[in-house]
Amino acid sequence: MKSSTDLMAVPFPYIKRKEERGIYMYKLVVSDLDETLLTSQKHVSPKNQAAIQEARKQGVKFVCSTGRGIESIQNTLKEIGTWNEPGEYSISFNGGMITENKGNTVLAFHPLDFELVKALFTEGQKLGLCIHVYTPDTVYINHINPGEMEFLKGRMEYVDLADDGLDDLKDQPFLKILFESGDFESLKPIPQLLKPLASQCEVSFSSNRYVEFNPKGVNKGAGLKQLAAILNIPIEETVAVGDHLNDAAMLIAAGLGVGVANVYQEVRPLCDVVTKADHNHSAIAELIDTYVLNQDASVS
C-alpha cells in the first residue's frame, strides 16, 4: 500500500483496488456529513443537492451516515429531499441506528451497556474532558466549553448534564458516549489509557476534536453492510464517502471508498479515490458526476 505522502501526489482519480473490484453499477451512496457533505456553514451546497437529486432519479439511494443522532440531521435530510420519505434511509450514531426516513422508523438499533457508559463517563470526568452522552433522541453534555458551544451551533441541540446526572438517565438506552477536546492530539492516547474499558467498545475519532465509544462491532462500515443487506444491494455496488477516522470502516467496506479533498491524512491511504473538491466546493457532486451518473469512469 502507498504511504500517505505518496498518495498526496497521485492525481485524481486514483483507484488502488480497481483490479479487485471489477465493473459495477453503483446503487447505494453512503455519505458522512460534517466536513464531507456539509459546508463549513453546515448546509448542503446547491450543486450537491442537484447531483443527489439526479442520482435519486436514476434509482440510486443516497444515505447520510453520521456519528450524530438522527434528530440532529433532519434539516440536512430536508435539503437533500429525503426527509420523511418512504424508501429513504439514514445511518446515525456511527452505525448504532439505521432508520427509514418516513417517521424515523427504526430498522436496526445497537445500544451501549449502561454500566460501561457510566464507567467511561467517570473516567472522562477524571480527565477533565467535555463529555457527550447520546440517547436515541437527546444529546446530554457534561462540562461543555466555549469552543464546543461554537462548534455545535447549527449542528445539534443538547441538554446540560450535571456531574451526578447520569444515574437519572439509567432507564434510557444509550447509543454512544464521546470525549471532546480542542487539543486533538491529547485525545489520541485515551484508548490505550482506558484500555480495559475501551477494549469493550468500538473506538473512533472524528472532526479533529472527538474520541468516540460505540458498542463493540458497531461502526459506519457495519452500518453500511447492514443497510445494503436490508436493501438487497451487493456490497460491491456501494459507495462510501467521508473525511475522518470514524469513516474509515465504511470506506474499507464499500465497493468504492471515496475521500474528499480535505480527508484526514491517516485516512487517505484507505480511499480508492480522493476528489479534487473539498467539502466547501461540492465534493459530493464531483463524486456523483464522475462515478455514479457517468459510471464508465469508475473503471477508466
C-alpha positions, -999 to 999 in steps of 0.1 A, spaced: 0 0 0 12 35 -8 21 58 21 1 89 29 28 111 14 28 91 -18 -9 93 -21 -9 131 -18 10 133 -51 -13 109 -70 -37 128 -94 -75 122 -91 -88 97 -98 -65 72 -80 -81 37 -78 -60 13 -58 -85 -16 -58 -95 -14 -94 -83 -50 -101 -102 -64 -71 -135 -45 -78 -143 -53 -114 -171 -33 -131 -201 -24 -110 -231 0 -113 -233 18 -80 -268 17 -65 -261 30 -29 -241 60 -19 -235 65 18 -221 98 29 -206 113 60 -220 148 69 -196 171 87 -166 181 67 -179 159 38 -214 166 25 -219 198 45 -201 230 40 -185 249 69 -218 268 71 -234 234 78 -255 232 47 -257 211 16 -245 232 -14 -269 237 -43 -246 218 -66 -245 188 -42 -283 190 -39 -288 189 -76 -264 160 -81 -281 140 -53 -315 146 -69 -302 134 -103 -288 103 -88 -320 95 -70 -340 100 -102 -318 72 -117 -327 49 -88 -296 54 -67 -301 55 -29 -283 84 -12 -279 78 25 -265 101 52 -241 83 76 -232 103 107 -219 100 142 -246 124 153 -281 114 164 -309 111 140 -328 141 154 -299 164 146 -298 157 108 -335 164 99 -326 197 83 -300 180 61 -325 154 51 -348 182 40 -321 198 20 -313 166 1 -350 158 -4 -352 125 16 -368 139 48 -398 118 60 -398 99 27 -406 61 25 -378 40 9 -351 65 20 -327 58 49 -302 72 74 -274 57 94 -267 75 127 -247 72 159 -218 57 138 -239 28 128 -257 25 161 -291 31 145 -305 26 110 -338 42 102 -362 46 73 -368 83 70 -405 80 69 -414 86 106 -378 78 115 -387 41 116 -360 21 134 -347 -8 114 -316 -16 135 -306 -5 170 -273 -12 188 -272 3 224 -243 5 248 -245 -11 282 -253 15 309 -226 3 333 -200 7 305 -213 42 298 -212 51 335 -176 39 338 -165 58 307 -183 89 320 -164 87 353 -131 84 335 -139 113 313 -146 134 343 -113 125 359 -96 136 328 -114 169 329 -129 165 294 -162 176 279 -184 145 276 -213 138 252 -238 111 261 -263 100 234 -297 86 238 -320 80 208 -334 115 208 -312 136 231 -276 146 234 -265 153 270 -233 172 276 -212 175 307 -186 203 311 -192 219 277 -166 246 269 -170 278 247 -152 262 218 -175 233 217 -206 255 221 -195 274 190 -187 241 171 -222 227 178 -241 258 167 -263 248 137 -253 211 141 -272 199 171 -292 208 202 -281 195 236 -291 193 272 -266 202 300 -257 172 322 -247 176 358 -217 158 372 -240 134 391 -268 133 364 -261 101 347 -279 79 371 -311 99 364 -308 86 328 -301 49 336 -335 37 323 -328 52 289 -309 34 261 -275 48 252 -261 47 217 -228 64 222 -205 83 245 -176 106 235 -150 129 249 -142 163 233 -111 184 234 -98 213 212 -64 196 216 -70 166 194 -35 151 200 -44 149 237 -72 125 228 -52 100 208 -37 82 239 -70 77 256 -80 43 241 -47 29 255 -50 48 287 -85 34 293 -78 1 276 -99 -21 300 -129 -1 291 -120 9 255 -114 -28 246 -151 -34 252 -160 -7 227 -156 3 191 -134 34 193 -131 60 167 -120 97 162 -138 125 144 -137 162 135 -102 166 150 -119 170 184 -136 138 194 -128 103 206 -160 82 204 -171 50 220 -198 27 204 -207 -9 212 -181 -34 201 -185 -41 164 -207 -11 158 -192 13 132 -202 30 100 -188 1 80 -210 -24 98 -240 0 93 -233 2 56 -232 -36 53 -264 -40 73 -283 -14 53 -270 -29 20 -283 -63 32 -317 -48 41 -319 -33 6 -306 -64 -11 -278 -44 -27 -244 -62 -32 -217 -45 -12 -197 -42 -45 -224 -18 -57 -220 6 -28 -200 38 -25 -189 54 8 -175 89 11 -160 106 42 -132 126 56 -121 113 91 -112 83 112 -148 73 121 -154 70 84 -126 45 79 -146 13 84 -172 23 58 -145 34 33 -129 0 36 -163 -19 35 -178 -2 4 -173 -12 -32 -158 22 -37 -143 42 -8 -140 79 -16 -122 106 4 -130 143 -1 -100 165 -7 -99 175 29 -97 139 40 -77 133 72 -41 123 64 -43 90 81 -75 80 63 -62 90 28 -45 56 22 -77 38 28 -95 56 0 -99 42 -35 -103 77 -49 -99 112 -35 -119 140 -50 -104 173 -63 -130 192 -44 -133 196 -7 -165 198 14 -168 235 7 -166 230 -30 -192 203 -37 -171 172 -34 -202 150 -34 -214 164 -68 -179 156 -82 -182 121 -69 -217 115 -82 -210 131 -116 -178 110 -120 -187 76 -105 -225 73 -104 -240 93 -133 -210 86 -155 -203 51 -142 -180 41 -170 -155 65 -155 -153 43 -124 -132 18 -142 -112 41 -165 
